Structure formats: C-alpha cells, structure tokens
Amino acid sequence: MTRQEKSEIIDSLTEKFNKNPHFYITDASGLSVAQVNAFRRICFDKGVEYGVYKNSLIKKALENIEGDFEGLNESLKGFSGILFSEEVANLPGKVLTEYRKKQGVAKPSLKAASVDRDFFFGEENLKTLSELKSKQELIGEVIGLLQSPAKNVVSALQSGKNILGGLVKTLSEREN
C-alpha cells in the first residue's frame, strides 16, 4: 500500500469518526468468508457501517479527531473491524448480539466501544451496550411520564360523568 493510499484511508476514517459519535471495535478473526458476508449483510440491513482496517491506520485517524482516544490503543491489536452508528448508540451492540444469536457463534467479539466519547472495554459490556436506550426512547419516556398526571386528572373528571358539576349545582340549590 502506498503512502497516498494510506493517507486516503486515514482521511476517510477521520471523517467517519467525526461523523459517527458511536463506534464499536470488534474482532471477527476466525470467521469464514460466508460468515463475514452474513454479518456485513445484517449491518447493511440495520443501517450500521462495518469496515476492517489496519490498526495503525485506525490509531492515526483517531489522533486526527478532537478528544483523547489513547485509551483505545490497547484494543487495537490483532484483527480489528469497526462498526459505525451515527444516531443510535445501541444499534451496533444489537447487531452484534443478533448476528451471534442467529449464527450460534461467539464472534465478532467486542474489543472496545466509544459511545459519545465514553469508552467501554471488553466483551462483558456488550449486553449493557445493546440494552442502552436511544435518545428518542428516553425522550419518549420522559414525555410519557410528564403527560401521565394530566391524563389521570382528565380521565378522573371524565369518568365522573359531570358529578362534580352536579354536586356544585346541588349545593347552590341548598343555599337558595
């Protein structure tokens, strides 16, 4: 690979890291070509970008972006594939879990993940990452919680069939 080609890959990776605040570093070594193709297909169907890159190029691309990503250097050994997700932080985790369940394999394994610049290391964090709620889910839950008391009051008033109004009328009649 020429210097020019390496430079282009680094520039492309730098752009992807800047564009995608959530990425997972995986190890898919030992998978057959058919298994890797099936994994790529699931990634494509779910809207997750997957690519395999040289560790040295990944490190150089991470150096080019704002923030401290040196903590990920320990994970960049051996075979490294990267899953990029622009909007949904848990989507790559769900894709990994779904693929492994369908195929009955333990790979690709999670080496590390960066979710909004927070790092998660090792396979033991995959379940936690795949169960993270997306921003939209959290906003929906908060809105639901905020609307709940108002809905309860309206529901209580409607279920009384205007008894409250009838009580007020009865009391005013008694005063007359």
C-alpha positions in Angstrom: 0.0 0.0 0.0 1.5 3.4 -1.0 1.6 6.4 1.3 -1.0 8.1 -0.8 -3.4 5.2 -0.3 -2.7 5.1 3.4 -3.3 8.8 3.6 -6.7 8.5 1.8 -7.8 5.7 4.2 -6.8 7.8 7.2 -8.7 10.8 5.9 -11.7 8.7 5.2 -11.6 7.1 8.7 -11.1 10.5 10.3 -14.2 11.7 8.5 -16.2 8.7 9.7 -15.0 9.1 13.3 -16.1 12.8 13.2 -19.4 12.0 11.6 -20.3 9.0 13.8 -20.2 9.6 17.6 -20.8 5.9 18.3 -18.4 3.2 17.1 -17.5 -0.3 18.2 -14.2 -2.0 17.6 -14.7 -5.8 17.1 -12.6 -8.9 16.4 -14.0 -11.1 13.7 -10.9 -13.3 13.3 -11.7 -16.9 12.6 -15.0 -16.3 10.8 -15.4 -17.8 7.3 -16.0 -15.6 4.3 -19.6 -16.7 4.3 -20.0 -15.7 7.9 -18.4 -12.3 7.4 -20.6 -11.7 4.4 -23.7 -12.6 6.5 -22.5 -10.2 9.2 -22.0 -7.4 6.6 -25.5 -8.1 5.3 -27.1 -7.7 8.7 -25.1 -4.5 9.3 -26.2 -3.1 6.0 -29.9 -4.0 6.6 -29.8 -2.3 10.0 -28.0 0.8 8.8 -24.7 0.2 10.5 -21.5 0.7 8.6 -18.8 -2.1 9.1 -15.2 -1.9 7.9 -12.0 -3.7 8.6 -8.9 -1.6 8.8 -5.2 -1.8 9.8 -4.7 -0.9 13.5 -2.0 1.6 12.7 -4.4 3.5 10.3 -7.2 3.5 12.9 -4.8 4.9 15.5 -3.7 7.7 13.1 -7.3 8.6 12.3 -8.2 8.7 16.0 -5.2 11.1 16.5 -6.7 13.4 13.9 -10.0 13.9 15.7 -10.8 16.1 18.7 -10.6 14.3 22.0 -8.4 11.8 23.8 -8.8 8.4 22.3 -5.4 6.9 23.5 -7.4 4.7 25.8 -8.5 2.7 22.8 -4.9 1.9 21.7 -4.8 -1.3 23.9 -7.8 -2.6 22.0 -6.2 -2.0 18.6 -4.2 -5.3 18.4 -4.9 -8.2 16.1 -7.8 -8.2 13.7 -9.9 -5.0 14.0 -13.2 -4.2 12.4 -15.2 -1.1 13.2 -19.0 -0.7 13.4 -20.1 2.9 12.9 -23.5 4.3 14.0 -24.4 7.9 13.5 -27.6 8.3 15.6 -28.3 5.2 17.7 -25.7 4.3 20.3 -27.0 0.8 21.0 -27.5 -0.3 17.4 -24.1 -1.8 16.8 -24.5 -3.8 20.0 -27.9 -5.1 18.9 -26.4 -6.0 15.5 -23.6 -8.0 17.2 -25.9 -9.7 19.5 -28.5 -10.6 16.8 -25.8 -11.9 14.4 -24.2 -14.1 17.1 -27.5 -15.5 18.2 -28.6 -16.3 14.6 -25.2 -17.9 13.7 -24.6 -19.6 17.1 -21.0 -18.2 17.2 -19.1 -16.1 19.7 -17.5 -13.8 17.1 -17.3 -11.0 16.2 -16.4 -10.2 19.8 -16.4 -6.7 21.3 -12.9 -5.2 21.9 -14.0 -1.7 22.8 -16.7 0.9 22.1 -16.9 4.6 22.1 -20.4 6.0 22.8 -20.5 9.7 22.9 -16.8 9.7 23.8 -17.3 7.3 26.7 -15.3 4.1 26.5 -16.4 0.6 27.2 -13.9 -2.3 27.0 -14.4 -6.0 26.6 -17.0 -8.5 25.8 -18.7 -8.2 29.3 -20.0 -4.7 28.2 -21.8 -6.0 25.1 -25.1 -6.7 26.9 -25.1 -3.3 28.6 -24.4 -1.5 25.3 -27.0 -3.4 23.4 -29.6 -2.5 26.1 -28.8 1.2 26.2 -31.9 3.3 25.3 -31.6 5.6 22.4 -32.1 9.4 22.8 -35.5 9.1 21.2 -36.6 6.3 23.5 -35.5 8.3 26.6 -37.3 11.5 25.3 -40.5 9.4 24.7 -40.4 8.0 28.2 -39.9 11.4 29.8 -42.8 12.9 27.8 -45.0 9.9 28.8 -44.1 10.5 32.4 -44.9 14.2 32.2 -48.2 13.6 30.5 -49.3 10.8 32.9 -50.5 13.0 35.7 -52.5 15.3 33.4 -54.1 12.3 31.7 -55.1 10.8 35.1 -56.8 14.1 36.1 -58.7 14.3 32.8 -59.6 10.7 33.0 -60.9 11.0 36.5 -63.0 14.1 35.5 -64.5 12.3 32.5 -65.3 9.1 34.4 -67.3 11.1 37.0 -69.9 11.9 34.3 -70.1 15.5 35.5 -70.9 14.5 39.0 -68.7 17.3 40.2 -70.8 19.8 38.3 -74.0 18.2 39.7 -72.6 18.5 43.3 -71.9 22.1 42.9 -75.4 22.7 41.5 -77.0 20.8 44.4 -75.0 22.8 46.9 -76.0 26.1 45.3 -79.7 25.0 45.3 -79.5 24.2 49.0 -78.2 27.7 49.8 -81.2 29.3 48.0 
